[in-house]
Amino acid sequence: MIASFEEFKDTLEHRQPPENWPVSLQALGYDYKGDWQTAHELVDQLGDPMAKWVHAYLHRKEGDEWNAGYWYRQAGKAFCELSLGEELKALVLQFIH
């Protein structure tokens, strides 16, 4: 797995995120590389709280605040007030702890 946000970014120099990463972390990897669609497809059918949080982040990034709000509630989170970059880092760090 990864030990830091910097390692997450460094690992993404490869074409695809590592397959041994959790699917939600892979989705964040695709999003970081600019492939929002693949990221969304990966988490769209997942039901665990992390996937729901990633789903919320992706819709907030897309600019769909209503849909993002729905997914934040599903994840048990308040609507995020951090910058998108800060939220991405917070999400990635959840996989380390």
VMD Tcl script that draws the C-alpha trace (Angstrom):
set ca {
  {0.00 0.00 0.00}
  {1.10 3.61 0.32}
  {2.69 5.41 3.24}
  {2.07 9.06 2.33}
  {0.23 11.38 -0.02}
  {3.50 11.98 -1.84}
  {3.87 8.24 -2.42}
  {0.29 8.19 -3.76}
  {1.21 10.89 -6.29}
  {4.52 9.21 -7.21}
  {2.84 5.85 -7.77}
  {0.48 7.46 -10.28}
  {3.27 8.04 -12.76}
  {2.27 4.59 -14.01}
  {-0.58 4.27 -16.52}
  {-3.04 2.81 -13.99}
  {-3.24 2.77 -10.19}
  {-1.97 -0.49 -8.67}
  {-4.58 -3.26 -8.77}
  {-3.82 -4.22 -5.17}
  {-5.14 -0.85 -3.96}
  {-8.71 -0.74 -2.62}
  {-11.14 0.20 -5.41}
  {-11.94 3.57 -3.85}
  {-8.23 4.45 -3.72}
  {-7.87 3.36 -7.34}
  {-10.75 5.72 -8.16}
  {-8.91 8.58 -6.47}
  {-5.86 7.68 -8.53}
  {-7.81 7.88 -11.76}
  {-9.33 11.19 -10.69}
  {-5.90 12.59 -9.81}
  {-4.73 11.65 -13.30}
  {-7.70 13.51 -14.82}
  {-9.97 10.54 -15.57}
  {-13.10 11.53 -13.63}
  {-15.31 9.15 -15.60}
  {-13.33 6.01 -14.72}
  {-13.09 7.17 -11.12}
  {-16.86 7.59 -10.95}
  {-17.53 4.24 -12.62}
  {-15.37 2.49 -10.02}
  {-17.23 3.86 -6.99}
  {-20.70 4.21 -8.47}
  {-21.95 0.79 -7.33}
  {-19.97 0.46 -4.08}
  {-21.81 0.80 -0.79}
  {-19.12 1.17 1.86}
  {-18.67 4.54 3.64}
  {-15.30 5.32 2.00}
  {-16.71 4.73 -1.48}
  {-19.63 6.99 -0.65}
  {-17.24 9.71 0.52}
  {-15.17 9.36 -2.67}
  {-18.42 9.48 -4.66}
  {-19.37 12.71 -2.87}
  {-15.96 14.24 -3.57}
  {-16.23 13.34 -7.26}
  {-19.64 14.98 -7.61}
  {-18.45 18.07 -5.74}
  {-15.49 18.23 -8.14}
  {-17.90 17.88 -11.05}
  {-19.84 20.87 -9.71}
  {-22.99 18.89 -8.86}
  {-23.48 20.09 -5.29}
  {-26.93 18.51 -4.90}
  {-25.62 15.05 -5.79}
  {-22.46 15.60 -3.73}
  {-24.61 16.53 -0.74}
  {-26.60 13.33 -1.13}
  {-23.42 11.21 -1.12}
  {-21.89 13.09 1.82}
  {-25.04 12.30 3.81}
  {-24.85 8.65 2.70}
  {-21.23 8.56 3.90}
  {-22.20 10.13 7.24}
  {-20.18 13.26 6.47}
  {-20.96 16.95 6.46}
  {-20.63 18.73 3.11}
  {-16.90 19.34 2.75}
  {-15.69 22.92 3.04}
  {-12.04 22.11 2.24}
  {-10.55 22.86 -1.15}
  {-10.82 19.94 -3.56}
  {-7.08 19.36 -3.24}
  {-7.27 19.27 0.55}
  {-10.21 16.88 0.45}
  {-8.39 14.60 -1.98}
  {-5.43 14.49 0.39}
  {-7.72 13.79 3.36}
  {-9.36 10.93 1.46}
  {-6.03 9.40 0.48}
  {-4.75 9.66 4.04}
  {-7.77 7.68 5.26}
  {-6.34 4.64 3.44}
  {-3.04 5.00 5.33}
  {-4.55 5.14 8.83}
}
mol new
graphics top color blue
foreach p $ca { graphics top sphere $p radius 0.5 }
foreach p [lrange $ca 0 end-1] q [lrange $ca 1 end] { graphics top cylinder $p $q radius 0.2 }
display resetview
